[in-house]
Amino acid sequence: MESREGRQKFEQLARDISECSRWMWQPRVAMQKLDAIHTGLEELILSGSADARRCMRMLLHLSSLQIDVASDASDVDEINRGIAWAQDVLDGENVDEGSKASAAYNLANALTSIHYLAWTEHRAKPETKAGKRTPFRLKEREIVRRTRVLNVRAANSSDLNGTARSTALCNLGNSLDESGRWVEAYQCYTDALEADPNNGNAAGNAAELLRRRINRGHGLLGHYAAVYDFYLKKAKELRRHTAAIAGEDTAQRWDTLELTDSPGHISHEGDKLNDYQRWIKQHRLALTLAVEGLGSDEPRWDSAGLDGVTVRLGEPDPPPIFSSMNVLKAEFLTVRRLAFNGEMMLLDSLYQQHREDTGWYADTLDHSLYGEPPAMLILAQRASLDLLDKIAVAANEHFQTGLRPGDITFRNYWFDNGSGAIRKKLPLPVDGYGAAIALAELSFDICPEGLYPAAQLLRNAGTHRLVHLTHGEATGVTEDTHSTVDFMELIDACHESLRVARAAYIYLIDLVTEKESDEQKAQLMSLPLPEQM
């Protein structure tokens, strides 16, 4: 229970923090003062004489100040001190969910600073041949992944305001884009702008992502340029907000970029009365290299594919990769339509058994829903992740990495999990940026500790055990024979799995394209992708 003395001590600590804020320009002095305040706060918490929730919010504020000033001083030990304070908030009992989400955000910033300092030190060393196959981001994959997961926790918190969630999403997008995971990064930037339409930094980063895609010379360049112009204009219009969120240097960075005045389409909208096409656009599930819309007004708009493949004398003509990409695409489109049909039937039946479902199901007296629509979603979610293993098998054949197809999974193929080295014969990243890193990291994220924990858990349960929907209290995915999930959990997991499969397919295109750029084309013949009727 709070006492008068405890309240007075708390108020004095608050005044000390305000005074300390004036010393942030002298990091050593500020960190010394923050440590003394933290000691006083710890004593106050142990005494139980002050409001516990207020004390934990003060500890959260201290962690933020400590991490910021220690990062400015490039002092890893002091950053770790701030991490420990933020972790105490995250693990605390008398802490509201908003404070926990803010603590996650502080932790993500701290880990980002430590990673950047390690990268600066790594970059100063001469690169070896072995080092090219073991990129720094894969060596540091644990800290990179934890940083992203913490940003996701902050971004998904309904207890944080739009600006805070938007900033966390923008940070997540930056981290993904630095690893070549541009499909996922673009989604983060658009989500950041949805959370806070005034986040000019998210708009600027979206423009920068597209600028790099244009410079690579692959994909829908006119479309990229048009969308780049759209976001760059937004970033310039929101300059004041950008400076406030990310600093004047960042605002000036977007100032220096020039518009292309591209006549390209920002988005091909398709048939606006077609529910399926609207659903695809809403969830960005068109299998196209476009970042918005359907990518084309043609009837066959799922057009993502290879520009061409080099072949040597004696090799199969056309190369098997064409067949692989066709099979993968056809299966993705089938799974996507199955997910759509299941979702629409659920909505149409108001979450009851659908009128066209011919099955008779026993009432299990636990508010469960059985039938075709939920089964469609469970099968679609599982099948979309099954595609990932096939993408790895296709890469193994194309790059001739020599593994037996039956031994390959998406998670074990791309890199050696012990060393972080990219599998031999896969194209090496340039300046730490490439599709091999994107695919390796993506494989590392499909697990309980990664960015996509629900996807793999639900797939395993749906494959080896029994999963069904319930109107009651769901168990979530378990190791038991039966697991129950609620409607939105299943629908969201299905959307997530489809987006992951789409991203992996596009990254495979990037990987093949990078290999083509490395080939001596003067001595080899390049075959364009044949039209498929």
C-alpha positions as CSV (number, residue, x, y, z in Angstrom):
1,M,0.0,0.0,0.0
2,E,1.3,3.4,-0.9
3,S,2.4,5.6,2.0
4,R,2.9,9.3,2.2
5,E,6.7,8.8,2.5
6,G,6.7,6.5,-0.5
7,R,4.8,9.0,-2.6
8,Q,7.2,11.8,-1.6
9,K,10.2,9.6,-2.6
10,F,8.6,8.8,-5.9
11,E,7.9,12.4,-6.6
12,Q,11.6,13.3,-5.8
13,L,12.8,10.5,-8.2
14,A,10.5,12.0,-10.9
15,R,12.1,15.4,-10.4
16,D,15.6,13.8,-10.6
17,I,14.6,12.2,-13.9
18,S,13.5,15.6,-15.2
19,E,16.8,17.1,-14.1
20,C,18.8,14.2,-15.6
21,S,17.1,14.8,-19.0
22,R,19.1,18.1,-19.1
23,W,22.4,16.2,-19.1
24,M,21.6,13.8,-22.1
25,W,24.2,15.7,-24.2
26,Q,26.8,14.5,-21.8
27,P,26.3,10.7,-21.9
28,R,28.7,9.7,-19.1
29,V,27.1,12.2,-16.6
30,A,23.6,11.2,-17.7
31,M,24.2,7.5,-17.3
32,Q,25.7,8.0,-13.8
33,K,22.7,10.0,-12.8
34,L,20.3,7.4,-14.3
35,D,22.0,4.6,-12.4
36,A,21.6,6.5,-9.1
37,I,17.9,7.1,-9.9
38,H,17.5,3.4,-10.7
39,T,19.0,2.4,-7.4
40,G,16.6,4.7,-5.5
41,L,13.7,3.3,-7.5
42,E,14.7,-0.3,-6.7
43,E,14.7,0.5,-3.0
44,L,11.3,2.1,-3.3
45,I,9.8,-0.9,-5.1
46,L,11.3,-3.3,-2.5
47,S,9.8,-1.3,0.3
48,G,6.3,-1.6,-1.1
49,S,5.6,2.0,0.0
50,A,4.8,3.4,-3.5
51,D,2.3,2.5,-6.1
52,A,3.8,-0.5,-7.9
53,R,2.3,0.3,-11.4
54,R,3.6,3.9,-11.2
55,C,7.1,2.6,-10.2
56,M,7.1,0.2,-13.2
57,R,6.2,3.0,-15.6
58,M,9.0,5.0,-14.2
59,L,11.4,2.1,-14.7
60,L,10.1,1.9,-18.3
61,H,11.0,5.6,-18.7
62,L,14.4,5.0,-17.2
63,S,15.1,2.1,-19.6
64,S,14.2,4.3,-22.6
65,L,16.6,7.1,-21.4
66,Q,19.4,4.7,-20.6
67,I,19.2,2.9,-24.0
68,D,19.1,6.2,-25.9
69,V,22.1,7.7,-24.1
70,A,24.1,4.5,-24.1
71,S,23.5,4.0,-27.8
72,D,24.7,7.6,-28.5
73,A,27.8,6.7,-26.5
74,S,28.3,3.4,-28.4
75,D,28.6,1.7,-25.0
76,V,27.4,-1.9,-25.2
77,D,27.7,-2.6,-21.5
78,E,25.5,0.4,-20.7
79,I,23.0,-0.6,-23.4
80,N,22.8,-4.0,-21.7
81,R,22.0,-2.2,-18.4
82,G,19.1,-0.5,-20.1
83,I,18.0,-3.9,-21.6
84,A,17.9,-5.4,-18.1
85,W,15.7,-2.6,-16.9
86,A,13.3,-2.9,-19.8
87,Q,13.3,-6.7,-19.4
88,D,12.2,-6.2,-15.7
89,V,9.2,-4.3,-17.0
90,L,8.4,-6.9,-19.6
91,D,8.6,-9.7,-17.0
92,G,7.0,-7.7,-14.1
93,E,3.7,-8.6,-12.5
94,N,2.3,-5.2,-11.7
95,V,2.7,-3.9,-15.2
96,D,-0.1,-2.9,-17.6
97,E,-0.1,-4.3,-21.2
98,G,0.7,-0.9,-22.7
99,S,3.9,-0.6,-20.6
100,K,4.9,-4.2,-21.5
101,A,4.5,-3.3,-25.2
102,S,6.6,-0.2,-24.7
103,A,9.2,-2.2,-23.0
104,A,9.3,-4.6,-26.0
105,Y,9.8,-1.5,-28.2
106,N,12.7,-0.3,-26.0
107,L,14.3,-3.7,-26.1
108,A,14.0,-3.8,-29.9
109,N,15.8,-0.5,-30.1
110,A,18.5,-1.6,-27.7
111,L,19.2,-4.8,-29.6
112,T,19.2,-2.8,-32.9
113,S,21.9,-0.6,-31.5
114,I,24.0,-3.5,-30.3
115,H,23.7,-5.2,-33.7
116,Y,24.7,-1.9,-35.5
117,L,27.8,-1.5,-33.3
118,A,28.8,-5.1,-34.0
119,W,28.2,-4.6,-37.7
120,T,30.4,-1.5,-37.7
121,E,33.2,-3.5,-36.2
122,H,32.7,-6.4,-38.6
123,R,32.6,-4.1,-41.6
124,A,36.1,-2.7,-40.7
125,K,37.6,-6.1,-41.1
126,P,38.7,-7.4,-44.6
127,E,36.2,-9.8,-46.1
128,T,37.3,-13.3,-46.7
129,K,35.9,-15.8,-49.2
130,A,34.4,-17.8,-46.4
131,G,32.9,-14.6,-45.0
132,K,31.0,-13.9,-48.2
133,R,29.2,-17.2,-47.7
134,T,28.5,-16.4,-44.1
135,P,26.9,-13.0,-44.1
136,F,26.9,-11.0,-40.9
137,R,23.1,-10.9,-40.7
138,L,23.0,-14.7,-40.6
139,K,25.7,-14.9,-38.0
140,E,23.6,-12.5,-35.9
141,R,20.3,-14.2,-36.9
142,E,19.2,-14.8,-33.3
143,I,19.5,-11.1,-32.2
144,V,18.0,-10.0,-35.5
145,R,15.0,-12.3,-35.1
146,R,14.4,-11.3,-31.5
147,T,14.5,-7.7,-32.4
148,R,11.8,-8.2,-35.1
149,V,9.6,-10.3,-32.8
150,L,9.8,-7.5,-30.1
151,N,8.8,-4.9,-32.8
152,V,5.9,-7.1,-33.8
153,R,4.7,-7.3,-30.1
154,A,4.8,-3.5,-29.9
155,A,3.1,-3.1,-33.3
156,N,0.3,-5.4,-32.5
157,S,-0.5,-3.8,-29.1
158,S,-3.9,-2.1,-28.9
159,D,-2.6,-0.4,-25.8
160,L,-0.1,1.7,-27.8
161,N,-1.1,4.7,-29.8
162,G,-0.9,4.8,-33.6
163,T,2.4,6.7,-33.7
164,A,4.1,4.1,-31.5
165,R,2.7,1.1,-33.4
166,S,3.6,2.8,-36.7
167,T,7.2,3.4,-35.6
168,A,7.6,-0.2,-34.6
169,L,6.2,-1.4,-37.9
170,C,8.6,1.0,-39.8
171,N,11.5,-0.3,-37.8
172,L,10.5,-3.9,-38.6
173,G,10.2,-3.0,-42.3
174,N,13.7,-1.5,-42.3
175,S,15.2,-4.7,-40.7
176,L,13.5,-6.9,-43.2
177,D,14.4,-4.8,-46.2
178,E,18.1,-4.8,-45.1
179,S,18.0,-8.6,-45.6
180,G,16.4,-8.5,-49.0
181,R,13.0,-9.4,-47.7
182,W,11.4,-6.5,-49.6
183,V,8.0,-8.2,-50.1
184,E,7.4,-8.4,-46.3
185,A,9.1,-5.0,-45.7
186,Y,6.7,-3.2,-48.1
187,Q,3.7,-4.7,-46.2
188,C,5.2,-3.3,-43.0
189,Y,5.6,0.2,-44.4
190,T,2.0,0.2,-45.7
191,D,0.8,-1.1,-42.3
192,A,2.8,1.6,-40.6
193,L,1.0,4.3,-42.7
194,E,-2.3,2.7,-41.9
195,A,-1.5,2.9,-38.2
196,D,-0.3,6.6,-38.5
197,P,-1.0,8.3,-41.8
198,N,1.4,11.1,-40.8
199,N,4.4,8.8,-40.7
200,G,6.4,10.3,-43.4
201,N,9.4,8.1,-42.6
202,A,7.4,5.0,-43.5
203,A,6.5,6.6,-46.8
204,G,10.2,7.6,-47.4
205,N,11.3,4.0,-46.6
206,A,8.7,2.6,-49.0
207,A,10.0,4.9,-51.7
208,E,13.6,3.9,-51.0
209,L,12.7,0.2,-51.2
210,L,11.2,0.8,-54.6
211,R,14.1,2.9,-55.8
212,R,16.4,0.0,-55.1
213,R,14.1,-2.4,-57.0
214,I,14.2,0.0,-59.9
215,N,18.0,0.2,-59.9
216,R,18.2,-3.6,-60.0
217,G,16.4,-3.5,-63.3
218,H,14.1,-6.4,-62.7
219,G,10.3,-6.6,-62.2
220,L,7.6,-4.1,-63.2
221,L,9.8,-1.0,-63.4
222,G,7.1,1.5,-64.6
223,H,4.8,0.4,-61.8
224,Y,7.6,0.6,-59.2
225,A,8.4,4.1,-60.4
226,A,4.8,5.2,-60.2
227,V,4.4,3.9,-56.6
228,Y,7.8,5.3,-55.7
229,D,6.6,8.8,-56.8
230,F,3.4,8.3,-54.8
231,Y,5.3,7.6,-51.5
232,L,8.1,10.1,-52.1
233,K,5.5,12.8,-52.6
234,K,3.9,11.7,-49.3
235,A,7.3,11.7,-47.5
236,K,8.0,15.2,-48.7
237,E,4.6,16.4,-47.7
238,L,5.0,15.0,-44.2
239,R,8.5,16.3,-43.8
240,R,7.8,17.9,-40.4
241,H,6.4,14.7,-39.0
242,T,9.4,12.8,-40.3
243,A,11.9,15.1,-38.6
244,A,10.0,14.7,-35.4
245,I,9.8,10.9,-35.6
246,A,13.2,10.0,-37.2
247,G,15.3,13.2,-37.0
248,E,16.3,16.0,-39.4
249,D,18.9,13.8,-41.2
250,T,16.3,11.4,-42.3
251,A,14.0,14.2,-43.5
252,Q,16.9,15.6,-45.5
253,R,17.5,12.1,-47.0
254,W,14.0,12.1,-48.4
255,D,14.4,15.7,-49.6
256,T,17.3,14.7,-51.8
257,L,15.4,12.0,-53.7
258,E,13.9,13.0,-57.0
259,L,10.6,12.1,-58.6
260,T,10.6,10.0,-61.8
261,D,7.3,11.4,-63.2
262,S,6.6,7.8,-64.3
263,P,3.4,7.3,-66.5
264,G,3.1,3.8,-65.0
265,H,0.1,2.4,-63.1
266,I,0.1,2.7,-59.3
267,S,-2.4,-0.2,-59.2
268,H,-4.3,-2.4,-61.7
269,E,-7.7,-2.7,-59.9
270,G,-9.2,-5.5,-61.9
271,D,-13.0,-6.1,-61.6
272,K,-14.1,-4.1,-58.6
273,L,-17.4,-6.1,-58.5
274,N,-15.5,-9.4,-58.3
275,D,-15.3,-10.5,-54.6
276,Y,-12.4,-12.8,-55.3
277,Q,-10.3,-10.1,-56.9
278,R,-11.1,-7.6,-54.2
279,W,-10.1,-10.1,-51.5
280,I,-6.8,-10.7,-53.3
281,K,-6.0,-7.0,-53.5
282,Q,-7.0,-6.4,-49.9
283,H,-4.6,-9.1,-48.6
284,R,-1.9,-8.6,-51.3
285,L,-2.1,-12.2,-52.5
286,A,-1.7,-11.7,-56.3
287,L,1.2,-13.8,-57.5
288,T,2.7,-10.9,-59.3
289,L,5.8,-8.7,-58.8
290,A,3.6,-5.7,-58.4
291,V,3.4,-4.2,-54.9
292,E,-0.2,-2.9,-55.4
293,G,-3.2,-4.3,-57.1
294,L,-3.3,-7.3,-59.5
295,G,-0.3,-6.2,-61.6
296,S,-2.1,-6.3,-64.9
297,D,-5.5,-5.8,-66.5
298,E,-5.0,-9.0,-68.5
299,P,-7.2,-12.0,-67.6
300,R,-4.1,-13.9,-66.5
301,W,-2.7,-11.4,-64.0
302,D,-0.8,-13.8,-61.7
303,S,2.2,-13.1,-63.8
304,A,5.3,-13.5,-61.5
305,G,8.0,-15.4,-63.3
306,L,11.5,-15.4,-64.7
307,D,12.8,-13.0,-67.3
308,G,15.1,-15.7,-68.7
309,V,17.4,-18.6,-67.8
310,T,20.9,-19.3,-69.2
311,V,21.6,-22.8,-70.5
312,R,24.7,-24.6,-71.5
313,L,25.2,-27.1,-74.2
314,G,23.8,-30.5,-73.2
315,E,21.5,-29.1,-70.6
316,P,17.7,-29.7,-70.7
317,D,15.9,-27.3,-73.1
318,P,13.8,-25.6,-71.8
319,P,15.3,-25.8,-68.3
320,P,13.3,-27.6,-65.6
321,I,13.0,-24.5,-63.5
322,F,10.2,-23.3,-65.9
323,S,8.2,-26.4,-65.0
324,S,9.0,-26.0,-61.3
325,M,7.7,-22.4,-61.3
326,N,4.6,-23.4,-63.2
327,V,3.7,-26.2,-60.7
328,L,4.4,-23.9,-57.7
329,K,2.3,-21.2,-59.2
330,A,-0.6,-23.5,-60.1
331,E,-0.6,-25.0,-56.6
332,F,-0.5,-21.5,-54.9
333,L,-3.5,-20.3,-57.0
334,T,-5.4,-23.4,-56.1
335,V,-4.7,-23.0,-52.4
336,R,-5.5,-19.3,-52.5
337,R,-8.9,-20.0,-54.1
338,L,-9.6,-22.8,-51.6
339,A,-8.9,-20.3,-48.7
340,F,-11.1,-17.7,-50.3
341,N,-14.0,-20.1,-50.8
342,G,-13.7,-21.4,-47.2
343,E,-13.6,-17.9,-45.8
344,M,-16.6,-16.7,-47.8
345,M,-18.7,-19.7,-47.0
346,L,-18.0,-19.2,-43.3
347,L,-19.1,-15.5,-43.6
348,D,-22.1,-16.5,-45.8
349,S,-23.3,-19.0,-43.2
350,L,-22.8,-16.6,-40.3
351,Y,-20.4,-19.1,-38.8
352,Q,-22.9,-22.0,-38.9
353,Q,-22.9,-25.1,-41.0
354,H,-23.2,-23.9,-44.6
355,R,-26.4,-24.7,-46.5
356,E,-24.5,-26.5,-49.3
357,D,-22.5,-28.7,-46.9
358,T,-24.0,-32.2,-47.3
359,G,-22.4,-33.6,-44.1
360,W,-24.3,-34.7,-41.0
361,Y,-22.1,-34.0,-37.9
362,A,-22.7,-35.2,-34.4
363,D,-23.2,-32.4,-31.8
364,T,-20.2,-32.6,-29.5
365,L,-21.8,-30.2,-27.0
366,D,-18.8,-27.9,-26.9
367,H,-19.8,-25.2,-29.3
368,S,-17.6,-26.6,-32.1
369,L,-18.3,-26.1,-35.7
370,Y,-17.6,-28.9,-38.2
371,G,-18.0,-28.9,-41.9
372,E,-16.5,-28.0,-45.3
373,P,-15.7,-24.2,-44.8
374,P,-13.5,-24.6,-41.7
375,A,-11.9,-27.8,-43.3
376,M,-11.2,-25.7,-46.4
377,L,-9.3,-23.1,-44.4
378,I,-7.3,-25.7,-42.4
379,L,-6.3,-27.5,-45.6
380,A,-5.5,-24.3,-47.4
381,Q,-3.3,-23.1,-44.5
382,R,-1.5,-26.4,-44.4
383,A,-1.0,-26.6,-48.2
384,S,0.3,-23.1,-48.5
385,L,3.2,-24.0,-46.2
386,D,3.7,-27.3,-48.0
387,L,4.6,-25.1,-50.9
388,L,7.7,-23.9,-49.1
389,D,9.3,-27.3,-49.1
390,K,8.7,-27.6,-52.8
391,I,10.3,-24.2,-53.4
392,A,13.4,-25.5,-51.7
393,V,13.3,-28.7,-53.8
394,A,13.0,-26.5,-57.0
395,A,16.1,-24.5,-55.9
396,N,18.1,-27.6,-55.2
397,E,17.5,-28.9,-58.7
398,H,18.1,-25.5,-60.4
399,F,21.3,-24.7,-58.6
400,Q,22.5,-28.3,-58.6
401,T,23.2,-28.4,-54.9
402,G,23.1,-32.1,-54.8
403,L,20.7,-33.0,-52.1
404,R,18.2,-35.9,-52.3
405,P,14.8,-34.3,-52.8
406,G,13.1,-36.4,-50.2
407,D,15.6,-35.0,-47.5
408,I,14.9,-31.4,-48.3
409,T,12.7,-29.1,-46.2
410,F,12.4,-25.3,-46.4
411,R,13.9,-24.9,-43.0
412,N,17.0,-27.1,-43.6
413,Y,17.9,-26.2,-47.1
414,W,19.2,-22.6,-47.4
415,F,22.0,-22.4,-44.9
416,D,23.9,-24.4,-42.4
417,N,22.1,-23.7,-39.1
418,G,25.3,-24.2,-37.1
419,S,27.6,-21.8,-38.9
420,G,25.1,-19.6,-40.8
421,A,26.9,-20.3,-44.1
422,I,24.8,-20.1,-47.2
423,R,24.6,-23.4,-49.0
424,K,27.2,-23.8,-51.6
425,K,26.3,-23.1,-55.2
426,L,23.6,-20.6,-54.2
427,P,24.3,-17.0,-55.4
428,L,26.2,-15.1,-52.8
429,P,24.8,-11.8,-51.5
430,V,26.3,-8.5,-52.6
431,D,27.2,-6.1,-49.8
432,G,25.2,-8.3,-47.4
433,Y,22.0,-8.0,-49.5
434,G,20.5,-10.8,-51.5
435,A,17.7,-13.4,-52.0
436,A,19.7,-16.2,-50.3
437,I,19.7,-14.2,-47.1
438,A,15.9,-13.5,-47.5
439,L,15.1,-17.2,-47.9
440,A,17.4,-18.3,-45.2
441,E,16.0,-15.8,-42.7
442,L,12.4,-16.6,-43.8
443,S,13.1,-20.3,-43.1
444,F,14.4,-19.3,-39.6
445,D,11.2,-17.3,-38.9
446,I,8.7,-20.1,-39.4
447,C,8.9,-21.5,-35.9
448,P,7.5,-20.7,-32.4
449,E,10.3,-18.1,-31.7
450,G,10.0,-16.4,-35.1
451,L,7.9,-13.9,-36.9
452,Y,5.4,-16.5,-38.0
453,P,4.8,-18.8,-35.0
454,A,1.2,-19.6,-35.7
455,A,1.8,-20.7,-39.2
456,Q,4.1,-23.7,-38.5
457,L,2.3,-24.7,-35.3
458,L,-1.1,-24.8,-37.0
459,R,0.3,-26.6,-40.0
460,N,1.9,-29.4,-37.8
461,A,-1.4,-29.8,-35.8
462,G,-3.5,-29.8,-39.0
463,T,-1.2,-32.4,-40.6
464,H,-0.7,-34.9,-37.7
465,R,-3.5,-34.2,-35.3
466,L,-7.1,-32.9,-35.4
467,V,-8.0,-29.2,-35.5
468,H,-11.5,-27.8,-35.6
469,L,-13.3,-24.5,-35.0
470,T,-15.2,-23.5,-31.9
471,H,-17.7,-20.8,-30.9
472,G,-16.5,-21.4,-27.3
473,E,-13.2,-20.8,-25.6
474,A,-10.5,-22.1,-28.0
475,T,-7.5,-24.1,-26.7
476,G,-5.3,-22.8,-29.5
477,V,-2.9,-25.1,-31.2
478,T,-1.7,-27.8,-28.8
479,E,0.2,-31.1,-28.8
480,D,-2.9,-33.0,-27.9
481,T,-5.0,-35.1,-30.3
482,H,-7.6,-32.3,-30.6
483,S,-7.0,-28.6,-30.8
484,T,-9.7,-25.9,-31.1
485,V,-9.2,-22.5,-32.8
486,D,-11.5,-19.6,-33.1
487,F,-12.6,-18.2,-36.5
488,M,-10.3,-15.2,-36.7
489,E,-7.3,-17.2,-35.5
490,L,-7.8,-19.6,-38.4
491,I,-8.5,-17.0,-41.0
492,D,-5.5,-14.8,-39.9
493,A,-3.2,-17.9,-39.9
494,C,-4.4,-18.7,-43.5
495,H,-3.7,-15.2,-44.7
496,E,-0.3,-15.2,-43.1
497,S,0.6,-18.6,-44.6
498,L,-0.4,-17.5,-48.0
499,R,1.6,-14.2,-47.7
500,V,4.7,-16.2,-46.6
501,A,4.3,-18.6,-49.6
502,R,3.9,-15.7,-52.0
503,A,7.0,-14.0,-50.6
504,A,9.1,-17.2,-50.8
505,Y,8.0,-17.7,-54.5
506,I,9.1,-14.1,-55.3
507,Y,12.4,-14.5,-53.4
508,L,13.1,-17.6,-55.5
509,I,12.6,-15.5,-58.6
510,D,15.1,-13.0,-57.2
511,L,17.6,-15.8,-56.4
512,V,17.4,-17.2,-60.0
513,T,17.7,-13.7,-61.4
514,E,20.8,-13.0,-59.2
515,K,22.4,-16.2,-60.6
516,E,21.7,-15.0,-64.1
517,S,23.4,-11.7,-63.4
518,D,26.5,-13.7,-62.4
519,E,26.7,-15.8,-65.5
520,Q,29.0,-15.0,-68.4
521,K,26.2,-14.3,-70.8
522,A,28.5,-13.7,-73.6
523,Q,29.3,-17.4,-73.7
524,L,25.8,-18.7,-72.7
525,M,22.4,-18.6,-74.3
526,S,19.5,-17.0,-72.3
527,L,16.1,-18.5,-72.8
528,P,13.0,-16.3,-72.1
529,L,10.2,-17.7,-70.1
530,P,7.8,-19.2,-72.6
531,E,4.2,-18.1,-72.7
532,Q,1.8,-20.5,-71.1
533,M,-1.7,-20.6,-72.6
